[in-house]
């Protein structure tokens, strides 16, 4: 069987998509040297990065994430001693029109955020609550030293 030839328009669109991808990779690698972060969305996966606040206290780390349009059952939280990952599916997609420099529209249907924690935590003792679209995760710090009694 012979492979169907792509028409000129399809070839042009592939070229433009490849150019955009390469431009983004180059642009953000340059910006990262100035400590500028990547945008808070991933159009390929239709995912938004939620707003997150991290507070470190002597005994624990509190992570708060803003997750509008999400139900508690659709949130997945995974933690290790050094990182936290939040995934959540939206009840309905959020749609933007006139997106970016090229006029197009896009819909987002989930949130994803990976966080490197400032201190080691005990993930087995972590607790989370979700109220009013706000996720609050309490991560007790891992005990790094313990007093030893002398006999």
C-alpha atoms as an extended CHARMM CRD file, in Angstrom:
* protein
*
       151  EXT
         1         1  UNK       CA              0.0000000000        0.0000000000        0.0000000000  PROA      1               0.0000000000
         2         2  UNK       CA              1.2310000000        3.4460000000       -0.7610000000  PROA      2               0.0000000000
         3         3  UNK       CA              1.1610000000        6.1670000000        1.8540000000  PROA      3               0.0000000000
         4         4  UNK       CA             -1.2660000000        8.9860000000        1.1360000000  PROA      4               0.0000000000
         5         5  UNK       CA              0.5570000000       12.1700000000        0.2240000000  PROA      5               0.0000000000
         6         6  UNK       CA             -0.0800000000       15.1630000000        2.4380000000  PROA      6               0.0000000000
         7         7  UNK       CA             -1.4580000000       18.2170000000        0.7610000000  PROA      7               0.0000000000
         8         8  UNK       CA              0.4260000000       21.4940000000        0.8820000000  PROA      8               0.0000000000
         9         9  UNK       CA             -1.7410000000       22.9210000000        3.6810000000  PROA      9               0.0000000000
        10        10  UNK       CA             -1.1010000000       19.9120000000        5.9730000000  PROA      10              0.0000000000
        11        11  UNK       CA              2.6340000000       20.1480000000        5.2990000000  PROA      11              0.0000000000
        12        12  UNK       CA              2.5660000000       23.8590000000        6.0950000000  PROA      12              0.0000000000
        13        13  UNK       CA              0.6490000000       23.2890000000        9.3630000000  PROA      13              0.0000000000
        14        14  UNK       CA              3.1550000000       20.5950000000       10.4310000000  PROA      14              0.0000000000
        15        15  UNK       CA              5.9880000000       23.0130000000        9.6790000000  PROA      15              0.0000000000
        16        16  UNK       CA              4.3390000000       25.7700000000       11.7610000000  PROA      16              0.0000000000
        17        17  UNK       CA              3.6670000000       23.3900000000       14.6830000000  PROA      17              0.0000000000
        18        18  UNK       CA              7.2570000000       22.1690000000       14.6330000000  PROA      18              0.0000000000
        19        19  UNK       CA              8.5210000000       25.7590000000       14.4680000000  PROA      19              0.0000000000
        20        20  UNK       CA              6.3310000000       26.7840000000       17.4750000000  PROA      20              0.0000000000
        21        21  UNK       CA              7.5820000000       23.8030000000       19.5100000000  PROA      21              0.0000000000
        22        22  UNK       CA             11.2370000000       24.5560000000       18.7290000000  PROA      22              0.0000000000
        23        23  UNK       CA             10.7580000000       28.2680000000       19.4030000000  PROA      23              0.0000000000
        24        24  UNK       CA              9.1380000000       27.5380000000       22.7900000000  PROA      24              0.0000000000
        25        25  UNK       CA             11.9560000000       25.1680000000       23.7670000000  PROA      25              0.0000000000
        26        26  UNK       CA             14.6330000000       27.7170000000       22.8330000000  PROA      26              0.0000000000
        27        27  UNK       CA             12.7830000000       30.7140000000       24.2910000000  PROA      27              0.0000000000
        28        28  UNK       CA             12.0940000000       29.0760000000       27.6710000000  PROA      28              0.0000000000
        29        29  UNK       CA             15.5910000000       27.6290000000       27.9510000000  PROA      29              0.0000000000
        30        30  UNK       CA             16.9490000000       31.1840000000       27.5250000000  PROA      30              0.0000000000
        31        31  UNK       CA             14.4260000000       32.6190000000       30.0030000000  PROA      31              0.0000000000
        32        32  UNK       CA             15.2100000000       29.9270000000       32.5710000000  PROA      32              0.0000000000
        33        33  UNK       CA             18.7090000000       31.3780000000       32.9080000000  PROA      33              0.0000000000
        34        34  UNK       CA             16.9690000000       34.5790000000       34.1160000000  PROA      34              0.0000000000
        35        35  UNK       CA             14.8290000000       32.5150000000       36.5530000000  PROA      35              0.0000000000
        36        36  UNK       CA             11.6570000000       33.0940000000       34.5480000000  PROA      36              0.0000000000
        37        37  UNK       CA              9.2550000000       30.1830000000       34.8400000000  PROA      37              0.0000000000
        38        38  UNK       CA              7.3230000000       28.4390000000       32.0970000000  PROA      38              0.0000000000
        39        39  UNK       CA              3.7070000000       29.4120000000       31.5080000000  PROA      39              0.0000000000
        40        40  UNK       CA              1.0550000000       27.9910000000       33.7920000000  PROA      40              0.0000000000
        41        41  UNK       CA             -0.5410000000       25.7690000000       31.1630000000  PROA      41              0.0000000000
        42        42  UNK       CA              0.2300000000       22.8370000000       28.9070000000  PROA      42              0.0000000000
        43        43  UNK       CA             -1.8940000000       23.1120000000       25.7590000000  PROA      43              0.0000000000
        44        44  UNK       CA             -0.7870000000       19.6980000000       24.4780000000  PROA      44              0.0000000000
        45        45  UNK       CA             -2.2220000000       17.9380000000       27.5640000000  PROA      45              0.0000000000
        46        46  UNK       CA             -5.0380000000       20.4950000000       28.0430000000  PROA      46              0.0000000000
        47        47  UNK       CA             -3.7950000000       21.0400000000       31.6170000000  PROA      47              0.0000000000
        48        48  UNK       CA             -3.5120000000       24.1460000000       33.7710000000  PROA      48              0.0000000000
        49        49  UNK       CA             -0.9930000000       24.6090000000       36.5900000000  PROA      49              0.0000000000
        50        50  UNK       CA             -2.9180000000       25.6170000000       39.7270000000  PROA      50              0.0000000000
        51        51  UNK       CA             -1.9190000000       28.5400000000       41.9160000000  PROA      51              0.0000000000
        52        52  UNK       CA              0.0120000000       27.1120000000       44.8670000000  PROA      52              0.0000000000
        53        53  UNK       CA              1.2880000000       28.5500000000       48.1470000000  PROA      53              0.0000000000
        54        54  UNK       CA              3.9350000000       26.7410000000       50.2140000000  PROA      54              0.0000000000
        55        55  UNK       CA              4.4580000000       27.6840000000       53.8670000000  PROA      55              0.0000000000
        56        56  UNK       CA              7.2460000000       26.0960000000       55.9070000000  PROA      56              0.0000000000
        57        57  UNK       CA              6.9320000000       25.9060000000       59.6920000000  PROA      57              0.0000000000
        58        58  UNK       CA              9.2570000000       24.2560000000       62.2510000000  PROA      58              0.0000000000
        59        59  UNK       CA              7.1070000000       21.0870000000       62.4570000000  PROA      59              0.0000000000
        60        60  UNK       CA              5.3630000000       20.9330000000       59.0630000000  PROA      60              0.0000000000
        61        61  UNK       CA              4.9600000000       22.2150000000       55.5240000000  PROA      61              0.0000000000
        62        62  UNK       CA              1.5440000000       23.4740000000       54.4370000000  PROA      62              0.0000000000
        63        63  UNK       CA              0.7530000000       23.4520000000       50.7060000000  PROA      63              0.0000000000
        64        64  UNK       CA             -2.3820000000       25.2490000000       49.5490000000  PROA      64              0.0000000000
        65        65  UNK       CA             -3.6410000000       24.8970000000       45.9630000000  PROA      65              0.0000000000
        66        66  UNK       CA             -6.4690000000       26.6980000000       44.1850000000  PROA      66              0.0000000000
        67        67  UNK       CA             -8.5400000000       24.1280000000       42.2550000000  PROA      67              0.0000000000
        68        68  UNK       CA            -11.7680000000       25.7080000000       40.9440000000  PROA      68              0.0000000000
        69        69  UNK       CA            -14.2880000000       23.5220000000       39.0730000000  PROA      69              0.0000000000
        70        70  UNK       CA            -12.9860000000       20.3770000000       40.8080000000  PROA      70              0.0000000000
        71        71  UNK       CA            -14.7620000000       17.7940000000       42.9780000000  PROA      71              0.0000000000
        72        72  UNK       CA            -12.9560000000       16.1750000000       45.9110000000  PROA      72              0.0000000000
        73        73  UNK       CA            -13.2700000000       12.7170000000       44.3070000000  PROA      73              0.0000000000
        74        74  UNK       CA            -11.3650000000       13.8870000000       41.2190000000  PROA      74              0.0000000000
        75        75  UNK       CA             -8.1880000000       14.9250000000       43.0770000000  PROA      75              0.0000000000
        76        76  UNK       CA             -5.0970000000       12.7270000000       43.2320000000  PROA      76              0.0000000000
        77        77  UNK       CA             -2.2200000000       13.6180000000       45.5900000000  PROA      77              0.0000000000
        78        78  UNK       CA              1.0690000000       11.7190000000       45.6830000000  PROA      78              0.0000000000
        79        79  UNK       CA              3.8940000000       12.5620000000       48.0610000000  PROA      79              0.0000000000
        80        80  UNK       CA              7.4340000000       11.3980000000       48.6830000000  PROA      80              0.0000000000
        81        81  UNK       CA              9.8710000000       12.6820000000       51.2920000000  PROA      81              0.0000000000
        82        82  UNK       CA             11.0310000000       15.4170000000       48.8980000000  PROA      82              0.0000000000
        83        83  UNK       CA              8.1840000000       16.0720000000       46.4550000000  PROA      83              0.0000000000
        84        84  UNK       CA              4.4450000000       16.4780000000       46.0430000000  PROA      84              0.0000000000
        85        85  UNK       CA              2.3310000000       15.9180000000       42.9450000000  PROA      85              0.0000000000
        86        86  UNK       CA             -1.2330000000       17.1730000000       42.5240000000  PROA      86              0.0000000000
        87        87  UNK       CA             -3.5380000000       16.0540000000       39.7080000000  PROA      87              0.0000000000
        88        88  UNK       CA             -7.1970000000       17.0310000000       39.4220000000  PROA      88              0.0000000000
        89        89  UNK       CA             -9.8870000000       16.6490000000       36.7800000000  PROA      89              0.0000000000
        90        90  UNK       CA            -12.2880000000       19.5710000000       36.2350000000  PROA      90              0.0000000000
        91        91  UNK       CA            -16.0740000000       19.0780000000       36.3280000000  PROA      91              0.0000000000
        92        92  UNK       CA            -16.2960000000       20.7900000000       32.9390000000  PROA      92              0.0000000000
        93        93  UNK       CA            -13.6530000000       22.2230000000       30.5960000000  PROA      93              0.0000000000
        94        94  UNK       CA            -12.5430000000       25.8380000000       30.8230000000  PROA      94              0.0000000000
        95        95  UNK       CA            -12.4360000000       27.3680000000       27.3490000000  PROA      95              0.0000000000
        96        96  UNK       CA            -10.3280000000       30.3100000000       26.1780000000  PROA      96              0.0000000000
        97        97  UNK       CA            -10.6650000000       32.0760000000       22.8570000000  PROA      97              0.0000000000
        98        98  UNK       CA             -8.0800000000       34.3550000000       21.2320000000  PROA      98              0.0000000000
        99        99  UNK       CA             -5.3470000000       32.3730000000       22.9470000000  PROA      99              0.0000000000
       100       100  UNK       CA             -1.6700000000       33.3810000000       22.6440000000  PROA      100             0.0000000000
       101       101  UNK       CA             -0.0810000000       35.2530000000       19.7750000000  PROA      101             0.0000000000
       102       102  UNK       CA             -1.9190000000       33.1900000000       17.1750000000  PROA      102             0.0000000000
       103       103  UNK       CA             -5.6860000000       33.5620000000       17.2350000000  PROA      103             0.0000000000
       104       104  UNK       CA             -6.9970000000       30.1570000000       18.3180000000  PROA      104             0.0000000000
       105       105  UNK       CA             -9.1480000000       28.6400000000       21.0160000000  PROA      105             0.0000000000
       106       106  UNK       CA             -8.3370000000       26.0060000000       23.5870000000  PROA      106             0.0000000000
       107       107  UNK       CA            -10.0600000000       24.0820000000       26.3760000000  PROA      107             0.0000000000
       108       108  UNK       CA             -8.4730000000       22.8980000000       29.6140000000  PROA      108             0.0000000000
       109       109  UNK       CA             -9.9110000000       19.9540000000       31.5440000000  PROA      109             0.0000000000
       110       110  UNK       CA             -7.3940000000       19.2410000000       34.3210000000  PROA      110             0.0000000000
       111       111  UNK       CA             -4.7840000000       20.6120000000       36.7090000000  PROA      111             0.0000000000
       112       112  UNK       CA             -1.2760000000       19.2730000000       37.2860000000  PROA      112             0.0000000000
       113       113  UNK       CA              1.4610000000       20.5060000000       39.5930000000  PROA      113             0.0000000000
       114       114  UNK       CA              4.7470000000       18.9040000000       40.7140000000  PROA      114             0.0000000000
       115       115  UNK       CA              6.4050000000       20.5310000000       43.7180000000  PROA      115             0.0000000000
       116       116  UNK       CA              9.8980000000       20.0620000000       45.1190000000  PROA      116             0.0000000000
       117       117  UNK       CA              9.4780000000       20.4330000000       48.8760000000  PROA      117             0.0000000000
       118       118  UNK       CA             11.8440000000       22.6970000000       50.8590000000  PROA      118             0.0000000000
       119       119  UNK       CA             12.4230000000       20.0320000000       53.5780000000  PROA      119             0.0000000000
       120       120  UNK       CA             12.0340000000       16.2760000000       53.9610000000  PROA      120             0.0000000000
       121       121  UNK       CA              8.5650000000       15.2040000000       55.0850000000  PROA      121             0.0000000000
       122       122  UNK       CA              6.8750000000       12.0470000000       56.3440000000  PROA      122             0.0000000000
       123       123  UNK       CA              4.3700000000       11.3440000000       53.5220000000  PROA      123             0.0000000000
       124       124  UNK       CA              2.6050000000        8.5980000000       55.5030000000  PROA      124             0.0000000000
       125       125  UNK       CA              1.4210000000       11.1730000000       58.0770000000  PROA      125             0.0000000000
       126       126  UNK       CA              0.2460000000       13.7620000000       55.5210000000  PROA      126             0.0000000000
       127       127  UNK       CA             -3.3370000000       15.0320000000       55.7020000000  PROA      127             0.0000000000
       128       128  UNK       CA             -5.4190000000       16.9300000000       53.1610000000  PROA      128             0.0000000000
       129       129  UNK       CA             -8.6830000000       18.8600000000       53.1870000000  PROA      129             0.0000000000
       130       130  UNK       CA            -10.6650000000       20.3160000000       50.2840000000  PROA      130             0.0000000000
       131       131  UNK       CA            -13.2480000000       23.0470000000       50.8060000000  PROA      131             0.0000000000
       132       132  UNK       CA            -14.5530000000       25.7320000000       48.4700000000  PROA      132             0.0000000000
       133       133  UNK       CA            -12.1100000000       24.8890000000       45.6860000000  PROA      133             0.0000000000
       134       134  UNK       CA             -9.0800000000       25.1730000000       48.0040000000  PROA      134             0.0000000000
       135       135  UNK       CA             -6.9000000000       22.1240000000       48.6540000000  PROA      135             0.0000000000
       136       136  UNK       CA             -4.8340000000       22.2680000000       51.8650000000  PROA      136             0.0000000000
       137       137  UNK       CA             -2.1550000000       19.6340000000       52.4460000000  PROA      137             0.0000000000
       138       138  UNK       CA             -0.3380000000       19.3270000000       55.7790000000  PROA      138             0.0000000000
       139       139  UNK       CA              2.9860000000       17.4820000000       55.5210000000  PROA      139             0.0000000000
       140       140  UNK       CA              4.7230000000       16.8050000000       58.8610000000  PROA      140             0.0000000000
       141       141  UNK       CA              8.4720000000       17.2010000000       58.6170000000  PROA      141             0.0000000000
       142       142  UNK       CA             10.6170000000       14.1190000000       58.9330000000  PROA      142             0.0000000000
       143       143  UNK       CA             12.5090000000       14.0200000000       62.2040000000  PROA      143             0.0000000000
       144       144  UNK       CA             16.1410000000       14.5120000000       61.3260000000  PROA      144             0.0000000000
       145       145  UNK       CA             17.4700000000       14.1930000000       64.8350000000  PROA      145             0.0000000000
       146       146  UNK       CA             16.2770000000       12.5690000000       67.9940000000  PROA      146             0.0000000000
       147       147  UNK       CA             17.5040000000       12.9710000000       71.5280000000  PROA      147             0.0000000000
       148       148  UNK       CA             19.1630000000        9.8880000000       72.9820000000  PROA      148             0.0000000000
       149       149  UNK       CA             18.8370000000        9.2730000000       76.6840000000  PROA      149             0.0000000000
       150       150  UNK       CA             21.9230000000        8.1470000000       78.5990000000  PROA      150             0.0000000000
       151       151  UNK       CA             21.5290000000        5.0790000000       80.8830000000  PROA      151             0.0000000000
